[in-house]
Structures are given as structure tokens and as C-alpha cells.
Amino acid sequence: MSERARSVPRPETEDERSWRWTLWVLFAITGARLAWLALDRTDLYPDEAQYWFWAQTPDWGYFSKPPLVAWIIALTTGLLGDSAPAVRIAAPLLHFGAGLLVYRSARLLYDPRTAFWSAVVYETLPGVFFSAAIMSTDAPLLLFWSAALYAFLRARAEGDRKWWFMVGAAIGFGLLAKFAMAYWLLSALIFLVLFRGERRHLPYLVGAAALALLIYSPNLWWNYAHGFASYHATASNAGLRGPLFHPDHLRDFFLAQFGVFGPLLFGTLIAVFTLALARRTFEDRRAALLGCFILPILLPILALSLISHAEPNWAAPAYVAASILVTAWLLPRGREILIHASVALHVAAAILIGIGVRNIAHAVGIDLPARYDPLHRLQGWRRLGMAVATLLRQNPGVILMADDRELMAALLFYVAPHPTRFLKWNGEGGVSDQFDLTANPGLYIGDDFLLVAHNPANIQRIFSRFIEVGPPQTITIFIGPSGATRKPDDVRRYEVYLLKGFKGYR
């Protein structure tokens, strides 16, 4: 063979081309997200600030969540410093990994084209856009959920036990991210039990579950040592409230899914399940498998929303499999226009929100209320922290106190330097957050405090536990666009008091 013949490059296969384009598209989306985070245009949401506070003392568990989110923040802030972008930087990277795993799972089930669009659909979901802009428990959960699904598909197809080991590892780390990972095990179990030919995998799934429990066990031990605080907090979040049925909650949760998954995609998903119900079966085993990783999440949470309360993002894991199922249903029917339209709509909405809905509206002469800006709750905390930091410098030696968990967390992050002595008011007793779990108010008897209050209901009760109360000061934070007309929901007011001589809670 001549030297020239040996140098002729091998033609790129469809699989290689699809994988290359997937990498480039997901890399571009992730790069844009990282660039937006680097601009630091929004403040940390109080829950993010709370996770940052947890990260200052890495542990096996915390009051309301497993520990993985705090570990991740401890790593990123340890490398990059205590800034909002450093707290959030892992979120888009975790979703980048999840998107690649969605591609791999879709490729195991379908063709390269379906795999490419499944990954793009997932990465551009409205819920993923929002989740990649903040640091929450959803980002690591969805990565490990996607990893467990991919390993499960490989284990079934190849019969290699190492993939069952990967299933167990992914479930275990997923549980350390968020307890909702337990839905994955339920979904896999339902699929294996429903189909006779799949039941041979049941022993391996049990083994994977055992490995998952072993990986998760340190958090279980932490909960045992702390009165199962995380489980009680989770149950309380989903607990019964008021009347037995809440049709309005069900309606709100259902409609919110059009926002989380996208209106065209969620409408298509409803059509897929409606047709499957009419036929009493899915078209093939692949669709049935994906359906088993969607309905066992959506249906229980829909039911929960009827009798109690459910946040829109609680159903997010269902949309890993749903991204593949909807794509695989639309493409063979020649309806890829719906996929293209959804991706374009979601990207356009993300760009508008990222620039600032209210800023754009104000530029064209429209003053929108704050409630129409999806990012309005990510504004104002930095300015509040700067104002409180000034008051603390003017009163050296006083200890920071807040009357609310979210307010306390935001102040701890945005007051510079970060306070090392603080107390969240808990005069009513009980444990409702990590601050209550770790506080030792007896250490502060006789000390002076700077109270920042946003809830006037507790104010007189707080005053009664001090020897002297100084005159009130008001901090007003405006969260609207510069030059806009101030509306009531654009303004946050905080009362600040210098309190002397803490007498304890009792």
C-alpha cells in the first residue's frame, strides 16, 4: 500500500458526527452560562446562601438536605473564593455532564439523530436553564439520575455486572444530593416487575440498592444522631396543610410543568401518554422503559399537590427520560419542527430573562411589577448586606441577629467580613432550620445585638428579652430598574435595632 493511500483519513461515521456536534452545542450552552454567571448580575438566593453557610462546616448531613450540595460549594469556593459565581459555578458544569449522559442513554435506545436532539432538548429546558443559573440540590441530583439511567441501560444490554455497580454508585451519590433519588429506584423496580423478560435483573437491582444504601449510610447515621432532622424537614415541606384537598394547588403545579419542561414539549408528553392509555400500551419496550422513569415521579407529585403542596421543580427528574421519549416520538413522525421551535423558544426566553425582563420593558417605556421578573428574588441582598455591614462597623462588638432563616443566611454571605458571631431568633423554641439545630443562645447572655427584622410579628417578643432597646432604623432596598417608578413590590424594608443585654429566651 502506498504512503498516500495510508494517509487518507477515515470517513466520519454518523455516530461520531452526532457526538461531535453534541459536544460542541452543549459546550457552547455551558460556556454561555458560565459567562453569564461571571458577570455576577444577580445575588445569591437565600437558599444558596444557606448552602454556602453549611459549606463552612462540611458534615455528613444538614437540617433539611443531604450534604452533597454543601460539599460541592466547599470545593468551588475553596478554589475560587467566596463569591456568588464561585458558589454557582458547579451548576452549569453538572448539567453539562447530565446532557452528555442523556445523549448516551438516548443513543443506546435509538439512533444518533434522536440522541443529539434529546441532549439538546434536555440542555435547553426552561427548568434546566434556571437550575444552571443557581446552585441547588437539583443540579447534582439530575447528574446522578442521568448516570444511573445510562448505567441501567448498559447493564440490561450487556449483562456486565460492573454496570450494576455503577447503578448503585450513582443512586448512592444521588441520595447524598437529594432524597428524591429514591424515585429512581421505584421507577426501575416498576419497570422490572411489569415485564416478565426483565425480571431476571431484579437480583442485580437489589444488589445495586444495597451498594447505594452503603454509600448513603453516613447521612443516615447523621440523621439518627440528630433526631432524623432531614427526614422531618422533608416531611414537613410536603405535609398536609389546611383543607384535605387543594384543587388550586394541583392546577398551579400542573400548569407550572408547562414552564419547567416547556409548553410544546409538555403538551407533546401529555399526547404521548394519552395515546398510550388509549392503546393500553406503549409502542415498544423502549418507550415503556422511559415511561416508567416519568409517570412514577409525575403522578405521586401531582397527587401530593392536590392534598398538600408541591414545588414545580420536584418533578424535574422525570424530564431526563421525558426529553428522550418526546424526541423519539416526534422525529419519526416528521414533527421535528416542534423540537426546533421548543429549543428556539427556550433559548430566546433564557436570553430575555438573563438580560432582564424588567430592564427590557423599562427601556421601551413599560414599568413591569417585580412579580413578572423571574429573577426578582435574586436581587437586593447584596445591598442589604452592605448596609448592615456599615451599621456593624459603627457599633463594634455587637452580634448580628435576624428574625428569619432566609434573611440570616443572606446576611451571613453578604455582610463583609462574614460574621463569625450571630444568632437567628428562635425564642418560640423548636428546631426549624440549621441555625436552630446548631445554636447555643446561652453563650450570648448579656451581649449586645444588632437586630435586622423583616417580620414585625415577633418584634415585641424579641424586645422583651433584652434590657435596653435602641431607636429603630430603616433600611430600604429598591429592586426595580434604575429610573423606574417605584411600586410596592419593588421595595423591601427592614427594621434595625440596637439591643443591649440579652437575657436569653426564657
C-alpha positions, -999 to +999 in steps of 0.1 A: +000+000+000+014+034-009+021+062+016-006+083+001-032+056+005-023+051+041-027+088+048-063+090+035-085+099+066-113+075+075-147+090+068-165+102+099-194+080+109-228+092+118-223+083+154-190+103+156-205+133+138-235+133+161-214+130+192-191+158+180-220+182+174-235+173+207-202+182+225-200+215+206-236+225+212-236+216+249-202+232+253-214+264+238-245+265+260-224+258+291-199+284+281-226+310+278-240+300+312-206+303+328-200+337+311-234+349+325-225+337+360-191+355+358-210+388+352-224+384+387-256+402+378-278+385+404-274+380+441-275+346+458-309+333+466-312+329+504-312+291+500-279+293+481-265+315+509-277+289+533-259+261+514-228+283+514-231+286+552-234+249+555-202+245+534-182+264+560-185+233+582-186+202+559-206+174+576-225+143+567-258+160+568-277+192+575-311+201+587-332+199+555-309+184+529-283+157+524-247+170+523-236+169+487-246+204+477-226+218+506-196+197+498-196+209+462-198+246+473-170+240+498-149+227+469-156+255+444-154+283+469-122+268+484-107+270+449-122+303+437-131+323+469-164+334+485-182+350+456-216+343+441-201+329+408-179+306+428-209+293+447-228+287+415-201+276+390-207+238+395-244+240+385-238+245+347-210+220+347-232+194+364-259+199+338-233+197+310-225+162+323-261+153+326-267+164+290-239+142+278-254+112+297-288+119+282-272+117+248-256+083+257-288+069+271-308+080+240-281+065+217-284+031+235-321+032+228-324+049+194-303+064+166-277+092+166-301+119+154-325+111+183-296+111+207-284+145+195-318+162+198-325+145+231-294+161+246-301+195+231-337+193+243-326+185+279-299+211+280-323+239+268-353+230+290-366+261+309-361+242+342-325+233+333-318+269+323-330+281+357-313+253+376-280+260+358-282+297+370-283+289+407-267+263+430-293+239+443-297+203+451-313+197+416-281+200+396-262+171+413-294+151+415-300+153+378-264+144+370-266+112+391-301+104+379-289+106+343-258+085+353-280+058+369-303+056+339-273+053+315-257+026+336-290+008+340-294+007+302-259-006+298-264-032+325-295-046+308-280-046+273-246-060+281-251-082+312-219-068+327-220-066+364-197-036+366-226-015+352-248-026+381-220-014+403-223+019+385-260+019+390-256+015+428-229+042+430-250+067+410-281+061+432-260+064+464-244+097+454-278+108+441-293+102+475-265+123+490-277+151+467-314+149+473-338+123+488-359+124+455-333+100+441-354+073+458-379+078+429-353+064+406-352+031+424-390+030+424-391+036+387-366+009+379-384-016+402-417-009+385-402-015+350-385-048+360-417-061+377-440-051+349-422-070+322-416-107+327-385-107+305-369-080+327-374-097+360-341-116+357-324-083+365-342-079+399-314-095+420-289-072+404-311-042+412-313-053+448-275-055+449-273-020+434-297-008+460-276-023+487-245-005+474-265+027+472-275+023+508-239+017+518-228+049+501-257+069+516-253+054+551-232+082+566-261+106+561-285+080+576-262+079+607-261+117+609-298+118+608-300+091+635-277+112+657-297+144+651-332+131+656-338+124+619-339+162+613-336+160+575-365+135+572-387+155+594-379+187+574-387+169+541-420+155+555-429+189+568-423+205+534-448+181+519-471+178+549-508+183+549-519+219+552-554+232+558-583+215+539-580+179+527-580+188+490-564+218+472-576+218+436-559+252+431-525+237+442-530+209+417-538+234+390-508+255+398-484+226+399-498+211+366-496+245+348-461+251+362-449+219+344-455+237+310-429+262+323-405+236+336-405+213+306-417+238+280-452+243+267-447+224+234-428+196+249-451+191+279-481+192+256-464+165+235-457+144+266-494+145+275-502+134+240-478+105+242-493+092+274-528+098+262-522+077+231-505+050+252-535+050+276-559+047+247-539+017+233-533+003+268-497+000+259-466+019+247-454+014+211-424-006+222-403-016+252-380+014+249-409+038+253-423+017+281-389+019+299-388+057+296-424+059+307-415+041+338-390+068+346-416+095+341-450+085+355-438+072+389-424+107+395-451+129+380-482+111+393-473+109+430-462+146+430-495+155+412-514+137+439-493+154+466-501+188+451-538+180+454-537+172+491-508+194+502-482+214+483-456+206+456-429+229+442-426+229+404-391+216+404-399+185+424-409+167+391-376+177+374-361+142+374-390+130+352-378+152+324-345+133+319-364+104+304-391+127+290-365+145+269-357+113+252-392+100+249-407+131+234-378+135+210-380+098+199-418+102+194-416+134+173-387+127+150-401+096+132-434+114+127-417+142+108-426+167+135-391+179+143-404+214+138-418+212+173-384+203+187-367+231+168-394+256+179-391+245+215-354+248+216-356+283+199-384+294+223-365+282+254-332+298+243-349+331+235-367+331+268-335+324+287-317+353+269-345+377+277-346+367+313-308+368+315-307+403+301-335+413+325-372+413+316-379+445+336-348+462+321-360+454+286-396+466+294-383+498+311-362+505+280-394+506+259-413+526+284-431+499+303-427+495+341-434+459+350-442+448+386-414+428+402-436+396+402-432+394+364-394+392+367-384+355+373-351+368+389-366+394+412-359+373+443-322+372+434-319+410+438-313+433+467-295+410+491-260+424+483-271+460+490-288+449+522-256+432+533-236+463+526-260+485+546-259+461+576-221+458+574-219+496+578-241+495+609-220+468+624-188+488+619-205+517+636-213+495+666-181+474+672-186+443+693-223+439+687-236+405+674-257+401+643-293+388+649-320+382+623-356+371+628-358+349+597-338+319+582-336+334+547-326+368+560-300+353+583-284+333+555-283+362+531-267+385+557-240+359+566-229+358+530-232+395+521-220+412+552-183+418+549-164+405+566-186+374+572-199+375+608-185+348+630-208+355+659-246+356+651-279+343+663-311+337+645-340+345+668-357+313+680-374+324+712-405+303+704-384+271+706-383+241+684-359+234+655-369+246+621-336+251+604-298+245+606-294+277+627-317+264+653-301+230+652-266+243+660-273+275+680-263+278+716-280+310+728-268+306+763-233+317+751-247+352+744-263+360+777-256+397+785-243+405+750-255+433+727-271+426+693-279+444+661-313+430+651-323+431+614-361+423+613-384+417+583-412+402+603-429+426+627-449+398+644-420+388+666-406+422+674-422+428+708-413+393+719-377+399+709-376+433+727-388+416+759-356+395+761-333+425+762-325+450+789-325+480+765-338+486+730-324+514+708-344+536+684-354+520+651-336+525+619-350+515+585-331+500+555-350+504+523-339+483+493-353+491+458-351+462+434-365+478+403-347+491+372-329+524+377-352+553+370-384+532+371-415+542+390-414+526+425-442+501+431-450+485+464-435+451+455-403+469+443-394+479+478-382+459+508-380+475+542-361+462+571-362+475+607-329+476+625-325+479+663-295+480+686-304+457+715-284+456+747-282+430+775-296+397+761-315+379+788-318+346+770-350+331+756-365+323+789 
